[in-house]
Amino acid sequence: MLIYQYYGMYPIIFLLLIHQLARVNNIRDEAYLKAFGKNLRLIRKRQGFSMEKLALDAGIEYSQIFDIEHGKINTTISTVRVIAKALKIPEKDLFDFNA
């Protein structure tokens, strides 16, 4: 209650807004994420890349490749782009699977 007395309603409104934004960004389709990751793994292996080599060439962390391939994270379009560039394939190929 001390925050309210000192700052008024603004911190409470701010926290509610942040909570709502976090909920919107937390939309996940587990089956789709796993299918995307499985397709990435298939392409990566077909191209002869280890996870470490792909991460190094894409300029991202190894753990991020691992998490994507295991469907643990909902990656960004920017990350998809650098992964596709490192694999020397069009981005759309990473989405060419049936979920």
N, C-alpha and C positions, 0 to 999 in steps of 0.2 A: 504494500500500500504506500510505502514511502516514495516510490518512483512516481506514482500518480499524484501525490501531494506536491512533489517538487517540479515535475515536468508537465503535468496535466495528462490528457488522453493520448497525446502523440506517440509515445513509446508503445502503448497498447495497440493502437491502430497499426503502427509499423510492424509489430510482431504478428498481428493477425494477417496482414498483407503478405509478409514473408512466408507464413505458414501456407497460405493459399497458393502462392507461386510454387512452393516446393511440392505441393500435391499435384499441380498440373504437370510439372517436370518429372514426376515419378510414375507416369503411365508406362507400363511394361507389358509386353506380350512375350512371356517366357518361351513358348514354342518357337516363335519367330526369331528371337535372339539366339536360341540354340541352333536353329537351322542355319542362320547366317554364319555363326561361328563354325559349324560343321563344314559349310561350303568354303569358308576362308581357309580352314585347315586343309581341305582337299586340294584347293588351288595352290596353297603354299607348298605342300609336299610335292605336288605335280611339277612345280617350278624348281624344286630342289633347294628350297629355303628352309633353314632351321628357324625356330621362333626368334632366337637371338639375332641371326643375320637379318631377318625381316625387320625386327625392331630397330636395329642399327641403321639399316638402309632407309627406313621410314622416318627416323629421327624421333622415335617414341620409346617408352620403357618396355622392356621384355614383359613385365607383369601385365601391361595393358593388352598385348597380343594374347597372352594366356587367358586373361579375363574375357576378352572378346570371343575367343575360340570356345570357351566353356560356357558362354551365354550368361556370364555374371554381370556384365555391364551393358548398358544401352549406349553405344559409342556415338560420336558425333560425325556429321557429314565430312568435316575437315579431316578427321582421322581416317575415314574410309578413303578419302582422296589421296592422302599420303601413302596409305597401304597399297592402293591400286597402282600408284605411280612407282613405288618400290618394286612391285611385282611385274611392272610393265604390261598392265592390262587395263582395259576400260573399267571405270567404276561400276558400270552396270553389270559386269560379269560377277561381281561379288554378291549381287542381288538375284542372280539367276539360279533360283532353287525353288522347290515347292515346300512351303511351311505346313 
